[in-house]
Amino acid sequence: MEQDLQAMSDSDGADDSELTNDIVTVSRLQVALRSRAKRLQTKLSDIALRANTATAEGLFELLQETASTLLENADFWTHVLAGSQTVDSREQAEALFNQYSIQERSKFSAETLTNVNGVVSQKAPVAPSSSEQPAYIVVTLLLGTADDAPLFNEIYSTSLLRDVLEDITLLRSRFLLVFELLWTPQDVTDSLTEADLASDYADLVPIA
């Protein structure tokens, strides 16, 4: 669920200095939730299918709905990874954003739903290969914004994560340059094991 960084930024005619300079903030927010939050996968799929990712307005609505959905599932949060970095050019921002996107997608055993520039693609889920007890779902938000300062710092508590997600729902829509929503597993019959989380998402820290 993404959009081209340059194309999105050029579509906004605002004259605010943060919108017209080349400084971009790239943010990654990753949340692990207990697999008992099964309705989360269905909700994210519904949101992604309805989203008009070919427009700035549609992409912003997708971001708001995603943040709100995570807030609704706060009881299931277990781990988080948060980072927000400001760079001096659109080229640097695009390279960093793409680096994060590729890094996260490489962890997927299968990507069964995508909605890129308004084009939806769905594939049949792959049967889980592990007999271990399912435990987690991981949701990743990747943002590029016109802000001249990071959106947030590292997060180590549920209260901080809640504050950040609430702030995201209140972002200025014209400042959103690009957004990508990723979650794994996408299939409601599957979830990550303890071993999956430890090996693929070792940077996530427990929150309380």
C-alpha positions in Angstrom: 0.0 0.0 0.0 2.2 2.7 -1.3 2.7 5.7 -3.6 5.6 7.3 -5.4 7.4 9.9 -3.1 8.0 12.5 -5.8 4.6 12.2 -7.4 2.8 12.5 -4.1 4.7 15.5 -3.0 4.2 17.4 -6.3 0.5 17.0 -6.0 0.2 19.4 -3.1 0.3 23.0 -4.0 0.8 24.3 -0.4 3.4 27.0 0.1 4.4 26.1 3.6 8.2 26.1 3.9 8.2 22.5 5.2 6.3 21.4 2.1 8.4 23.3 -0.4 11.9 22.5 0.9 13.7 19.1 0.2 13.8 17.9 3.8 11.8 14.7 4.4 11.3 12.6 7.5 11.1 8.8 7.0 9.5 6.9 9.8 9.1 3.2 10.6 6.7 2.0 13.3 6.4 -1.7 13.9 4.1 -3.4 16.4 3.8 -7.0 17.3 0.5 -8.2 18.7 -0.7 -11.5 20.2 -2.2 -13.7 17.6 -5.5 -13.6 19.6 -6.1 -10.4 17.7 -7.3 -12.4 14.7 -9.9 -9.8 13.7 -7.0 -7.4 13.2 -5.9 -9.3 10.0 -9.4 -9.2 8.6 -9.8 -5.5 9.5 -6.4 -4.6 7.8 -7.4 -6.5 4.7 -10.7 -4.7 4.5 -9.0 -1.3 5.0 -6.4 -2.1 2.3 -9.0 -3.3 -0.2 -11.1 -0.2 0.2 -8.3 2.2 0.1 -7.8 4.4 -3.0 -4.0 4.3 -2.9 -3.8 6.2 -6.2 -4.7 9.5 -4.5 -3.1 11.4 -1.6 -6.5 11.6 0.1 -7.0 7.8 -0.1 -3.5 7.1 1.2 -4.0 9.4 4.2 -7.3 7.8 5.0 -5.5 4.4 4.9 -2.9 5.7 7.4 -5.5 7.1 9.7 -7.6 3.9 9.7 -4.5 1.8 10.3 -3.4 3.8 13.3 -7.0 3.8 14.7 -7.2 0.0 14.2 -3.9 -0.5 16.1 -5.2 1.6 18.9 -8.4 -0.5 19.1 -6.2 -3.5 19.6 -3.9 -2.1 22.3 -4.7 -5.0 24.7 -2.8 -7.3 22.3 0.4 -5.2 21.9 3.6 -7.1 23.0 6.6 -5.5 21.2 7.5 -2.4 19.2 10.2 -0.9 17.0 10.1 2.8 16.3 12.4 5.1 14.3 12.0 8.4 12.6 14.9 10.0 10.6 15.1 13.3 8.8 17.1 13.5 5.6 18.1 16.5 3.4 16.7 15.4 0.0 13.8 13.6 -1.7 16.4 11.2 -3.2 17.8 10.2 0.2 14.3 9.8 1.5 13.2 7.6 -1.3 16.3 5.4 -1.0 15.7 5.0 2.8 12.0 4.3 2.4 12.7 1.7 -0.3 15.4 0.1 1.9 12.9 -0.3 4.8 10.3 -1.6 2.4 12.5 -4.3 0.9 13.9 -5.2 4.2 10.4 -5.8 5.7 9.0 -7.6 2.6 12.0 -10.0 2.5 10.7 -11.4 5.8 7.4 -12.5 4.4 6.8 -16.1 3.4 4.0 -14.9 1.1 2.4 -11.5 0.4 -1.3 -12.4 -0.4 -2.7 -8.9 -0.7 -1.2 -5.7 -2.2 -2.8 -2.4 -3.2 -0.3 -0.2 -5.0 -1.4 2.9 -6.9 -4.9 1.7 -6.8 -4.1 -1.7 -8.3 -5.2 -4.6 -6.1 -3.6 -8.0 -6.3 -4.6 -11.1 -4.2 -3.0 -14.5 -4.0 -4.0 -17.7 -2.3 -2.4 -18.1 1.2 0.5 -20.5 1.7 -0.1 -23.2 4.3 2.0 -22.6 7.5 5.2 -24.7 7.4 5.8 -24.8 11.1 4.1 -27.0 13.7 5.0 -24.6 16.5 2.3 -22.8 18.5 1.3 -19.5 16.6 1.9 -16.5 18.7 2.2 -13.1 16.9 1.1 -10.7 14.2 3.4 -7.9 13.1 2.2 -4.7 11.6 4.6 -2.2 10.0 3.9 1.4 9.1 6.3 3.2 6.8 5.9 6.9 6.3 7.5 9.7 4.4 6.4 13.1 5.5 7.3 16.7 4.8 8.1 17.4 8.4 11.5 18.9 9.1 12.0 17.0 12.4 11.4 13.3 13.4 7.9 12.4 14.3 8.8 10.4 17.3 11.7 8.9 19.3 12.2 5.3 20.4 9.3 3.7 22.2 9.5 1.5 25.2 6.0 1.6 26.7 2.4 1.2 25.8 1.6 4.8 26.8 4.2 6.1 24.4 3.0 3.9 21.6 -0.5 5.0 22.2 0.6 8.7 22.1 2.4 8.2 18.8 -0.5 6.4 17.2 -2.8 9.1 18.3 -0.5 11.7 16.9 -0.4 9.8 13.6 -4.2 10.0 13.3 -3.8 13.8 13.7 -1.1 14.3 11.1 -1.7 17.1 8.6 -2.8 15.3 5.5 -0.9 17.5 3.1 2.4 16.6 4.9 2.0 12.9 4.0 4.2 12.1 1.0 4.2 8.4 1.0 2.8 5.6 3.1 3.1 1.8 3.1 1.2 -0.6 5.3 2.6 -4.1 5.8 1.4 -6.9 8.1 2.4 -10.5 8.5 1.0 -13.0 8.3 -1.8 -11.6 6.1 -3.8 -14.9 6.2 -6.2 -15.1 9.1 -5.4 -18.8 9.6 -1.7 -18.1 10.2 0.5 -16.2 12.7 4.2 -16.0 13.6 5.8 -18.3 16.2 8.1 -17.3 19.0 11.0 -18.5 16.9 9.8 -16.4 13.9 9.6 -13.2 16.0 13.0 -13.9 17.5 14.8 -14.5 14.2 13.0 -12.1 11.8 12.1 -9.3 14.2 15.0 -9.4 16.7 15.1 -5.6 16.9 11.6 -5.3 18.4 11.6 -4.6 22.2 8.9 -5.8 24.7 6.6 -3.2 26.0 4.5 -3.1 29.1 
